[in-house]
Amino acid sequence: MACVTPEGKPTESGKKILNALKSGAASPEEVAKISGLPLFRVRSGLRDMVQVDLAKEEGEGKYKLTEKGGKFIE
């Protein structure tokens, strides 16, 4: 998992994704644009984050920060 450590905490890339979600980005494309990360990394990172409850998928292709995920960002 490139965006989540084995302990379930976000890496630096993961924190960029979480910050983008906090700013209101919902689609992987929006997250990539705000975070400056490549779209392929954002897509895989979001999948990883959903598995450890840092983000959740709402609707088709839209993501939202969870309460747990919010604890890891400034």
C-alpha positions as CSV (number, residue, x, y, z in Angstrom):
1,M,0.0,0.0,0.0
2,A,1.7,3.1,-1.2
3,C,-0.5,5.6,0.6
4,V,-1.2,3.7,3.8
5,T,1.4,2.1,6.1
6,P,1.0,-1.5,7.4
7,E,-0.3,0.0,10.6
8,G,-3.1,1.7,8.7
9,K,-1.7,5.3,8.9
10,P,-1.4,7.5,5.8
11,T,2.0,8.1,4.2
12,E,3.0,11.5,2.9
13,S,1.1,10.7,-0.3
14,G,-1.8,9.5,1.7
15,K,-1.9,12.8,3.6
16,K,-2.0,14.7,0.4
17,I,-5.0,12.7,-0.7
18,L,-6.8,13.2,2.6
19,N,-6.1,16.9,2.5
20,A,-7.6,17.0,-1.0
21,L,-10.7,15.2,0.2
22,K,-11.0,17.7,3.1
23,S,-10.9,20.6,0.6
24,G,-14.0,19.1,-1.0
25,A,-12.6,17.0,-3.8
26,A,-14.7,14.0,-4.5
27,S,-13.6,12.3,-7.7
28,P,-10.1,10.7,-8.2
29,E,-9.5,13.3,-10.9
30,E,-10.3,16.2,-8.6
31,V,-8.1,14.7,-5.9
32,A,-5.2,14.2,-8.3
33,K,-5.5,17.8,-9.5
34,I,-5.5,19.3,-6.0
35,S,-2.9,16.9,-4.5
36,G,-0.5,17.1,-7.4
37,L,-0.3,13.2,-7.4
38,P,-0.6,11.1,-10.5
39,L,-4.1,9.8,-11.1
40,F,-3.0,6.1,-10.9
41,R,-1.6,6.7,-7.4
42,V,-4.7,8.5,-6.3
43,R,-7.0,5.7,-7.5
44,S,-4.9,3.0,-5.7
45,G,-4.5,5.2,-2.7
46,L,-8.2,5.8,-2.4
47,R,-8.9,2.0,-2.6
48,D,-6.3,1.4,0.2
49,M,-7.8,4.2,2.3
50,V,-11.4,2.8,2.0
51,Q,-10.1,-0.6,3.2
52,V,-8.7,1.0,6.4
53,D,-11.6,3.4,6.9
54,L,-9.7,6.6,6.2
55,A,-12.0,7.5,3.3
56,K,-15.3,6.1,2.1
57,E,-16.9,5.8,-1.4
58,E,-20.1,7.7,-1.8
59,G,-21.9,7.1,-5.0
60,E,-20.2,6.1,-8.1
61,G,-16.6,7.2,-8.1
62,K,-17.0,9.9,-5.4
63,Y,-15.0,9.8,-2.2
64,K,-15.4,11.4,1.2
65,L,-13.1,11.8,4.2
66,T,-14.1,9.7,7.2
67,E,-13.8,10.9,10.8
68,K,-10.9,8.5,11.3
69,G,-9.2,9.9,8.2
70,G,-9.7,13.5,9.4
71,K,-7.6,12.8,12.5
72,F,-4.5,12.4,10.3
73,I,-4.6,15.8,8.6
74,E,-3.8,19.3,9.8
